[in-house]
Amino acid sequence: MTESPPPSGDPKKPLQALIFDSVYNPFRGIETYFRVINGSIKKNQKIKFLATDKSYGADEVGTLNLKQKPKPEIFAGDVGYLITGIKEAKEVKVGDTITDFDSPTNEAISGFEDVKPMVFAGIYPVDTEDYEELRGAMEKLQLNDASLVFVPESSAALGFGFRCGFLGMLHMEIVQERLEREFGMTVITTVPNVSYHAFSKKNPDEIILVNNPSDLPDPSSLDRVEEPFIKASVITKSDFIGNVMSLCIEKRGVIKSQTYLTTTRVELIFDMPLAEIVFDFYDRLKTVSKGYASFDYSPIGLQQSKLVRVDILLNAKPIDALSALIHTDNAYRVGKKICEKLKELIPRQQFDVPIQAAIGTKIIARETIKAVRKDVTAKCYGGDITRKRKLLENQKKGKKRMRQVGSVEIPQEAFMAVLKLND
């Protein structure tokens, strides 16, 4: 909220009430907490929420004491609760204006902004049979947390799950923890990423929202990509300036100012991409400063960046859950690290398994898991060499055919290890 409402209002003006909170009651639906700025609100009055443009009947209104106290009418300056039978928390937005349906106010209370998710990640059940249970758990969480956004999605590697939008990394960790503690759900979370704006060459002014790496258009038709940037403030001891600056520059940060608050404390201001801090930035900051650093940030809009989608191919088949949007300068390094890690963790098959990192059709890194060897010539004792060659040729054909039809599964520990590599 940017502006606080006036301390008291005019009870003769049209109804104008500010929503400041809401809670879910399993028996009565959403209970909306509000403050009346102008006018009054009565029981059974037909009201309207301006942001959602939906109307309801005020089944019960009252004031908030130690217990809720129903009243026939609440006047300007009072704080109260409202029960309308709403079942979905997303219909009640904090900062919205309540007004009368028949004689509405012309002006909403200033400062309202719709909640926009900043960080996106996929959440999948460890056991694919638990998909419906996970859906029920997510819906129950959403009743108390209207800022949680999720849509179903499927992955070739992980099966069915949900693409979720969070306000930030802390919000994501809270949702994960609540799923485990309140609902007993063990889930896999994919690499968190932020929301990008892509523009095609055909329509350079039309925004294509990219919340998932697979949403990025083909590189041949892509004009540019914009990513969200933040203004980051780091306060630390002067002994650690070099370490902190090295970390921020590594994360594509640009230093804007350096201010000594005291002789031993300094504040560093950076402009840096939001995508670079959603992984391990805070942990690494604490490490390089030995715990003597505080971090704060605020969004400053979007800027054009050279971003590419790195796809991981296993046996020539793309693994969509491992795709990531990475800055061009880091693409080769990250792709090579993922290929090396997968080679260590994926078990050997009866055939050679190529692991490739690709940008579009260009392969930027490759590792090969060698086939399990079987000595088919062991039973040949002496005799003509052509017999041995024939056996080896038959084996080679069999392995080639097996590679075409065989499928390689990524073990759970390999998948989790690769996610950590994107930090």
Summary of the structure (lengths in Angstrom):
residues: 423
radius of gyration: 28.7
end to end distance: 33.4
largest distance: 110.3
contacts: 1289
relative contact order: 0.08
helix: 28%
strand: 38%
